[in-house]
Amino acid sequence: MAAGLLARLAGMLHDEEHVTAVQLRYLLARRGEALTDVCRIAESRGARLRVYTDFNAGTGPRS
C-alpha cells in the first residue's frame, strides 16, 4: 500500500493545478494508515530479531 501511495503522491505533486484539498486529505489519511502498518511491522520484526540474537548468543529465554 505504501509504495502505491508514494507513486500517487509523486503524480499529484507534479500536477499542482488540478489537485484538490479533498484529494490531498484523502491521500494523507491513507498515508497515515500505511505508515502505521510500516511501524507495526518494523517493531514486530525488531522484537523477533532481538529474541533471535539473544538466543544465538546464549542469553535468550531458551538458553
Buried (B, 14 or more C-beta within 10 A) or exposed (E): EEEEBEEBBEEBEEEEEEBEEEEEEEBEEBBEEBEEEEEEEEEEEEEEEEEEEBEEEEEEEEE
